[in-house]
Amino acid sequence: MTRPPIVRYRDGRTLLDRASLARLSGRSVHTIRGACPVADRDRSTGRPLYDAQQCAQILAAIPTRQSGTRSHLTAPATSA
């Protein structure tokens, strides 16, 4: 069972829960938890809310994993 998304608008800012921000940004919830400061908490659930614009700037400065960097997972071809 998944939790419903939380989106709040306060003082011209968009506040999102971590899972929603992860889906929208394409980044993991672990990256968001480690890099982005909690802007507020949802009063009914206590879940942390993140400022979407602030997190977008922070996450833009953090490089993503590149598919080409996983070459260690494949064995080199050998000739027999």
C-alpha positions in Angstrom: 0.0 0.0 0.0 1.5 3.3 -1.1 1.0 6.6 0.8 -0.9 9.3 -1.0 1.3 12.2 -2.3 1.4 15.4 -0.3 1.7 18.7 -2.1 1.3 22.0 -0.2 1.6 25.6 -1.4 2.9 28.1 1.3 4.2 31.6 0.8 4.7 31.0 -2.9 6.7 27.8 -2.4 5.7 24.3 -3.4 6.3 21.8 -0.7 6.4 18.1 -1.6 6.8 14.9 0.3 10.0 12.9 -0.4 8.5 10.2 -2.5 6.7 12.7 -4.8 9.8 14.7 -5.1 11.8 11.6 -6.1 9.2 10.7 -8.8 9.2 14.2 -10.2 13.0 14.7 -10.1 14.1 11.2 -11.1 16.4 11.0 -8.1 16.2 8.5 -5.3 14.6 9.1 -1.9 17.9 8.3 -0.4 19.6 11.1 -2.3 16.9 13.6 -1.4 17.0 12.6 2.3 20.7 13.1 2.4 21.0 16.3 0.4 17.8 18.4 0.8 16.8 20.2 4.0 13.4 19.6 5.4 11.3 22.8 4.9 8.3 21.8 7.0 6.3 18.8 8.2 2.8 17.7 7.3 0.7 18.4 10.4 -1.6 15.3 10.0 1.1 12.7 9.2 4.3 14.2 10.4 6.0 13.4 7.1 8.8 15.8 6.0 8.1 18.2 3.2 10.7 19.6 0.9 10.8 22.9 -1.0 10.7 21.8 -4.7 12.7 24.8 -6.0 15.4 24.6 -3.4 15.8 20.8 -3.8 16.0 21.2 -7.6 19.0 23.6 -7.3 20.7 21.2 -4.8 20.1 18.1 -6.8 21.3 19.8 -10.0 24.7 20.2 -8.4 24.9 16.5 -7.5 25.9 14.2 -10.4 23.8 11.2 -11.3 25.0 7.8 -12.0 26.0 7.3 -15.6 25.1 4.0 -17.3 28.6 3.9 -18.8 30.3 3.9 -15.4 29.1 0.4 -14.6 31.7 -1.3 -16.8 33.1 -3.2 -13.8 29.9 -5.3 -13.8 30.6 -6.9 -17.2 33.4 -9.2 -17.9 35.7 -8.3 -20.8 35.4 -10.4 -23.9 38.2 -13.0 -24.2 39.3 -14.8 -27.4 39.7 -18.5 -27.1 
